[in-house]
Amino acid sequence: MKALLLEGKGRWEQMQVGNSKKSVPGEGEVLVQVHATGLNPVDYKTATGGNPSWSYPHILGLDVAGVVEEVGANVTDIQGSDRVVYHRDLTKKGGFAEYAVTTAHTVSVIPEGVSFEAAAALPCAGYTVYQALFSKLHIEEGQFILIHAGAGGVGGVAIQLAKQAGLTVITTVSKKNHEYVKSLGADYAIDYKEEDFVKETLAITNGLAVHAVLDTVGRENANKSLEALAFNGQIAFIAGPPDVNSAISFAHPLSFHQVALGSAHQSANRHEQAALKKMGDNMLELVKEGKLDPLVEKTISLDEVLQALAQLASRTMTGKIIAVL
């Protein structure tokens, strides 16, 4: 089969399309003919550092949509010809290829009316947001939430889902993207380059601060975000934890939530692995009903993935890039 091949650790900028052996599904697995694969920052980040579980050439690509061609032993819920989408275990070969294998219990069936491209835009960013907002933060109508990096893939989905849930949404974003995030539902946009987001957040909330923060930026930003949290506030962090020990206070109690979506694959917890399917089912239904824009910004060919990953690494993109096979 044709695939985009990573020949060694740190060599993602030299990846080329070549030939690779077509995988065979094992027990509890399905073989998918790939139609679309979403690009994510984790692709170039993991390719840079490598993974001890990989053998080379490796195939990147975690967010995959396509048609089931073959099912392995003891697979009963998924059938051949089903249109499916899934989030792939990053320790395994991924979806920048004509065919890919994954575990059947993590796969969601794509409903009619939802394209492969829209489905492939969901897993990494969308499932992360869904887990953060509903399984970790348990957001409620009437609350204030601060979502960092609202113009990114995670931030854009988070704004939409938080607004639909009845929250007042504040987001940090460069000035040029203020209108974009407001079109997604943000009530307030703070220019993180020119403004102090803590000061602005306190002004917006009349000094009460926010009930929840979703941080996708990093440890330093997460630490500063604690200053914007109300009494009994909560923070969900993806790119690094704040200094939890220093923040513990009887007078101003806070809750801390680590979000590490893909680690469910490496756990022995089948329930949490199956939760990936449930998140996918729920999000696909929202897309079908027109309640969620998967934010597909651009579609490309497999040959253009390398250039597109470089664009992602520059952090100048809004929305999602999808490779179509």
Secondary structure, 3 states (H helix, E strand, C coil): CEEEEECCCCCHHHCEEEECCCCCCCCCEEEEEEEEEECCHHHHHHHHHCCCCCCCCECCCCEEEEEEEEECCCCCCCCCCCEEEEECCCCCCCCCECEEEEEHHHCEECCCCCCHHHHHCCHHHHHHHHHHHHHHCCCCCCCEEEECCCCCHHHHHHHHHHHHCCCEEEEECCHHHHHHHHHHCCCEEECCCCCCHHHHHHHHCCCCCEEEEEECCCHHHHHHHHHHEEEEEEEEECCCCCCHHHHCCCCCCCEEEECCHHHHHCCCCHHHHHHHHHHHHHHHHHHHCCCCCCCEEEEECHHHHHHHHHHHHCCCCCCEEEEEC
